[in-house]
Every structure is written in C-alpha cells, then in structure tokens.
Amino acid sequence: MDIASLLGFVIGISIIVAAIASGGNMMMYVDVPSLLIVFGGTFGVSLMRISLSDFFTSFGILSKTFFNKRENLTLLIADAVRLAEVARKNGLLALENEVVSNAFMKKGIDLCVDGHEADFIRRMLTQDIDLMVARNEVGQSMWKGVGDLAPAMGMIGTLVGLVQMMSNMNDPAAIGPAMAIALLTTLYGAMISNCFALPLVDKLASVLSYEKKYKELVVETISGIQEGTNPRVLEALLNSFVSEKQRKVNESAKHE
C-alpha cells in the first residue's frame, strides 16, 4: 500500500471535517440534491467523454495510487547482473533454471531461452510498455476530467440554488434549502477536485513514470544478456536508471 497517498488523503479530509465539526452540527453540510448534482453530474458527463469500458477500467487504474508495489531498482540491477553472469558462463539456456522474481524480467528471460531474435524480444517488451502507458493515460485522462468537471458542476448547482432562492423570495421557509444547494454544491465540487481527483492524477503520473522506468531497465537488461555484454559493463549501464545518491549508497554497500 502507498502510505503517502493514504496518509495525505486522511489528513486532508480530517482537517476539513474537524473544521466543519468545530462550527456546530455536521449534518447541515449534508444535502442530497447537492450531492446528486455534483456526483451524478460529474460522473455522468465524464461517461460522455470516454467509452463505458474505459470508464470502469479507470477505477481499477485509480487503485494504483493506493496499492502500487514499486520495484527496488537496486535489487533489480543486482538480479540482472547475476543473470548476465550465468548467461555469459553457461549460455542462454542455463537461464531456464534461474529464479527470476520480477514478472516482466521473467517474461523477457523466457523469450531469450526460447531462442527468439533480439529485435523481436525488444519489440515485444516495448509493446508491453506502450500498452501499459496507454492504459494508464486513459485513467489519468478520466480522473483529470473529474477534477475539472466537479467544480463546474458545483457552479451549476450554485446557479440552480440561486434560481430557486430568487423565485421563492416571498416564502422565507424555501430560502434556506435553496441557499444550502447554492453553497454546498460549490463546496462538494471543490472537495472532489482538490482533495481527491487532481492529487491522485499527479500520483498516477508518478506511478506510471516509475513503472515505465523499471520496465525500460529490464528491456536493456534482456538486450545486454542476449548480446553477451560483460556483466560489469551491463551494471554500469543499468546504474544510469538510478539516482546519483543511490549509486553512491550501492557502492558503499559493496565495499563494506
């Protein structure tokens, strides 16, 4: 689980709820018509922008912001060097019996063992990366749209409430509910956009960037193994995917 996403969400919502609770009855902030306008309107219009399958897929993609396992690049590089050493000494077929924990690297190693050409394997793995990027970009587009639409729906709800209030100025009992719709829809729209949708879109972009980087590292690993690259040279190449600070930490660990 991504602790940062969960902690940030809980802290943000808790502060808002605490501020509301300090002002009195929290139920005054709950208005069903306002909720219907903002939530129903936002997701209804979002559905107009994409296909039904992409709409439902985007909810699964959103789960990556809370449940994403970031591969340890240092361990991945160490595994790559180990496999390169085995292949260099005993040939590609010797990799068939090696344990490979990363599923994407395992896929590449299996293609090597099966005897496929280097260009074909690179094309297969690159296509996998491209499809992963495309799926994630659909999810990002969907939730960015939610972030943009929610405040707009809040404004529409505000206008609805103001029209109702102005048309019932001679009935004091109707003014309060109409004003509640006018104000609460704006609040709901702002909260959906700024406390949920837009921050999670940024986290999705971060998760996608990291996942793409580690898979590109794997592609270089497979190419290096097939070409018979010296394991030390391959390690130096793969270290370019790691930050300078992390490289220094790795070097220190080797000399201990």
C-alpha positions as CSV (number, residue, x, y, z in Angstrom):
1,M,0.0,0.0,0.0
2,D,1.2,3.5,-0.8
3,I,1.3,5.1,2.7
4,A,1.8,8.6,1.4
5,S,-1.4,8.6,-0.6
6,L,-3.4,7.2,2.2
7,L,-1.9,9.4,4.8
8,G,-2.3,12.5,2.7
9,F,-5.9,11.7,1.9
10,V,-6.8,11.0,5.6
11,I,-5.0,14.2,6.8
12,G,-6.6,16.4,4.2
13,I,-10.2,15.1,4.8
14,S,-9.7,15.0,8.6
15,I,-8.7,18.7,8.7
16,I,-11.8,19.7,6.7
17,V,-14.1,17.5,8.8
18,A,-12.6,18.9,12.0
19,A,-13.2,22.5,10.8
20,I,-16.8,21.6,9.9
21,A,-17.3,19.9,13.3
22,S,-16.0,22.9,15.2
23,G,-18.7,25.0,13.7
24,G,-21.6,23.0,15.0
25,N,-23.9,20.4,13.5
26,M,-22.2,18.5,10.8
27,M,-25.5,17.4,9.2
28,M,-26.0,20.9,7.9
29,Y,-23.3,20.1,5.4
30,V,-25.2,17.1,4.0
31,D,-27.6,17.9,1.3
32,V,-28.9,15.2,-1.0
33,P,-29.9,17.4,-4.0
34,S,-26.4,19.0,-3.9
35,L,-24.7,15.5,-3.8
36,L,-26.8,14.4,-6.7
37,I,-25.9,17.4,-8.8
38,V,-22.2,17.2,-8.2
39,F,-21.5,13.5,-8.0
40,G,-24.2,12.4,-10.5
41,G,-23.4,15.3,-12.9
42,T,-19.7,14.9,-12.7
43,F,-19.6,11.1,-13.4
44,G,-22.5,11.4,-15.9
45,V,-20.7,13.9,-18.0
46,S,-17.4,12.0,-17.6
47,L,-19.1,9.0,-19.1
48,M,-19.8,11.1,-22.2
49,R,-16.1,11.7,-22.7
50,I,-14.9,8.1,-22.9
51,S,-16.2,4.6,-23.6
52,L,-18.0,2.5,-21.0
53,S,-15.2,0.0,-20.7
54,D,-12.6,2.8,-20.2
55,F,-14.9,4.4,-17.6
56,F,-14.9,1.2,-15.5
57,T,-11.2,0.5,-16.2
58,S,-10.3,3.9,-14.9
59,F,-11.5,2.9,-11.4
60,G,-9.1,-0.1,-11.4
61,I,-6.2,2.2,-12.6
62,L,-7.1,4.6,-9.8
63,S,-6.4,1.9,-7.2
64,K,-2.7,2.1,-8.2
65,T,-2.5,5.4,-6.3
66,F,-3.1,3.4,-3.0
67,F,-1.9,-0.1,-4.0
68,N,1.3,0.0,-6.0
69,K,4.4,-2.0,-5.5
70,R,7.5,-0.1,-6.5
71,E,10.2,-2.4,-7.7
72,N,13.5,-1.9,-5.9
73,L,15.8,-0.8,-8.8
74,T,18.9,-1.7,-6.8
75,L,17.8,-5.3,-6.3
76,L,16.6,-5.5,-9.9
77,I,20.0,-4.4,-11.2
78,A,21.7,-7.0,-8.9
79,D,19.4,-9.7,-10.3
80,A,20.2,-8.5,-13.8
81,V,24.0,-8.8,-13.2
82,R,23.6,-12.2,-11.7
83,L,21.6,-13.4,-14.8
84,A,24.2,-11.9,-17.1
85,E,27.0,-13.7,-15.4
86,V,25.1,-17.1,-15.7
87,A,24.4,-16.5,-19.4
88,R,28.0,-15.4,-20.1
89,K,29.4,-18.5,-18.5
90,N,26.9,-21.2,-19.4
91,G,24.8,-19.8,-22.3
92,L,21.3,-18.5,-22.5
93,L,19.7,-22.0,-22.0
94,A,21.2,-22.0,-18.5
95,L,18.8,-19.2,-17.5
96,E,15.8,-21.6,-17.8
97,N,16.6,-22.9,-14.3
98,E,17.3,-19.5,-12.7
99,V,14.8,-17.9,-10.3
100,V,13.6,-14.5,-11.5
101,S,11.3,-12.7,-9.1
102,N,10.2,-9.9,-11.4
103,A,7.4,-11.0,-13.7
104,F,8.4,-8.6,-16.6
105,M,12.0,-9.7,-16.4
106,K,10.9,-13.3,-16.3
107,K,8.9,-12.8,-19.5
108,G,12.0,-11.4,-21.2
109,I,14.2,-14.3,-20.0
110,D,11.7,-16.9,-21.2
111,L,11.7,-15.3,-24.6
112,C,15.5,-15.5,-24.6
113,V,15.5,-19.1,-23.6
114,D,13.0,-19.9,-26.4
115,G,15.6,-18.6,-28.9
116,H,13.8,-15.5,-30.3
117,E,15.8,-12.8,-32.0
118,A,16.9,-9.8,-30.1
119,D,14.8,-7.4,-32.2
120,F,11.7,-9.4,-31.8
121,I,12.1,-9.6,-28.0
122,R,12.8,-5.9,-27.7
123,R,9.7,-5.2,-29.9
124,M,7.5,-7.5,-27.7
125,L,8.7,-5.9,-24.4
126,T,8.5,-2.4,-25.8
127,Q,4.9,-3.0,-27.0
128,D,4.1,-4.2,-23.4
129,I,5.4,-0.9,-22.1
130,D,3.5,1.1,-24.7
131,L,0.2,-0.7,-23.8
132,M,0.8,-0.1,-20.1
133,V,1.4,3.6,-20.7
134,A,-1.8,3.8,-22.9
135,R,-4.0,2.2,-20.2
136,N,-2.7,4.4,-17.5
137,E,-3.1,7.5,-19.6
138,V,-6.8,6.7,-20.2
139,G,-7.2,6.5,-16.4
140,Q,-5.3,9.8,-15.9
141,S,-7.5,11.5,-18.5
142,M,-10.7,10.2,-16.9
143,W,-9.7,11.5,-13.4
144,K,-8.3,14.7,-14.6
145,G,-11.7,15.2,-16.3
146,V,-13.4,14.6,-13.0
147,G,-11.2,17.1,-11.3
148,D,-12.1,19.7,-14.0
149,L,-15.8,18.9,-14.1
150,A,-16.6,18.7,-10.4
151,P,-16.1,22.5,-9.7
152,A,-18.1,23.2,-12.8
153,M,-20.9,21.0,-11.6
154,G,-20.7,22.8,-8.3
155,M,-21.2,26.1,-10.0
156,I,-24.2,24.7,-11.9
157,G,-25.6,23.6,-8.6
158,T,-25.0,27.1,-7.2
159,L,-26.9,28.6,-10.0
160,V,-29.8,26.1,-9.5
161,G,-29.9,27.1,-5.8
162,L,-29.8,30.8,-6.6
163,V,-32.6,30.5,-9.1
164,Q,-34.7,28.6,-6.6
165,M,-34.0,31.1,-3.9
166,M,-34.8,34.1,-6.1
167,S,-38.1,32.5,-7.3
168,N,-39.2,31.9,-3.7
169,M,-38.3,35.2,-2.1
170,N,-41.8,35.6,-0.8
171,D,-41.5,32.2,1.0
172,P,-38.9,32.5,3.8
173,A,-39.1,28.7,4.5
174,A,-37.9,27.9,1.0
175,I,-34.9,30.3,1.0
176,G,-32.8,28.2,3.4
177,P,-32.9,24.9,1.4
178,A,-32.2,26.8,-1.8
179,M,-29.3,28.6,-0.3
180,A,-27.9,25.3,1.0
181,I,-27.9,23.9,-2.5
182,A,-26.2,27.0,-3.8
183,L,-23.4,26.9,-1.3
184,L,-22.9,23.1,-0.7
185,T,-22.6,22.2,-4.4
186,T,-19.7,24.6,-4.7
187,L,-18.1,23.0,-1.6
188,Y,-18.6,19.5,-2.8
189,G,-17.2,20.3,-6.3
190,A,-14.1,21.9,-4.8
191,M,-13.5,19.0,-2.4
192,I,-13.8,16.3,-5.1
193,S,-11.4,18.2,-7.4
194,N,-8.8,19.4,-4.9
195,C,-8.9,16.7,-2.2
196,F,-9.3,13.7,-4.4
197,A,-9.2,13.7,-8.2
198,L,-6.4,16.1,-9.1
199,P,-3.9,15.0,-6.4
200,L,-4.5,11.3,-7.4
201,V,-3.9,12.2,-11.1
202,D,-0.5,13.5,-10.1
203,K,0.2,10.3,-8.1
204,L,-0.9,8.2,-11.1
205,A,1.6,10.1,-13.3
206,S,4.4,9.4,-10.7
207,V,3.5,5.7,-10.5
208,L,3.4,5.4,-14.3
209,S,6.8,7.2,-14.7
210,Y,8.4,4.8,-12.2
211,E,6.8,1.7,-13.7
212,K,7.9,2.7,-17.2
213,K,11.5,3.4,-16.0
214,Y,11.9,0.0,-14.3
215,K,10.5,-1.8,-17.4
216,E,12.9,0.1,-19.7
217,L,15.7,-1.1,-17.3
218,V,14.5,-4.7,-17.9
219,V,14.5,-4.2,-21.7
220,E,18.1,-3.0,-21.5
221,T,18.9,-6.0,-19.3
222,I,17.5,-8.5,-21.7
223,S,19.3,-6.9,-24.7
224,G,22.6,-6.9,-22.8
225,I,22.2,-10.5,-21.8
226,Q,21.5,-11.6,-25.4
227,E,24.4,-9.6,-26.7
228,G,26.7,-11.2,-24.2
229,T,27.6,-7.8,-22.6
230,N,30.2,-8.0,-19.8
231,P,28.2,-8.1,-16.5
232,R,30.2,-5.2,-15.1
233,V,29.6,-3.1,-18.2
234,L,25.9,-4.0,-18.0
235,E,25.8,-3.0,-14.4
236,A,27.3,0.4,-15.2
237,L,24.7,0.9,-18.0
238,L,21.8,0.0,-15.7
239,N,23.0,2.2,-13.0
240,S,22.1,5.2,-15.2
241,F,18.5,4.4,-14.2
242,V,19.3,5.0,-10.6
243,S,19.9,8.4,-8.9
244,E,23.4,9.5,-8.2
245,K,22.7,9.4,-4.5
246,Q,21.5,5.8,-4.7
247,R,24.6,4.8,-6.7
248,K,26.9,6.1,-4.0
249,V,24.9,4.1,-1.4
250,N,25.2,1.0,-3.5
251,E,29.0,1.5,-4.0
252,S,29.4,1.9,-0.2
253,A,27.4,-1.2,0.5
254,K,29.7,-3.2,-1.9
255,H,32.9,-2.1,-0.1
256,E,31.6,-3.0,3.4
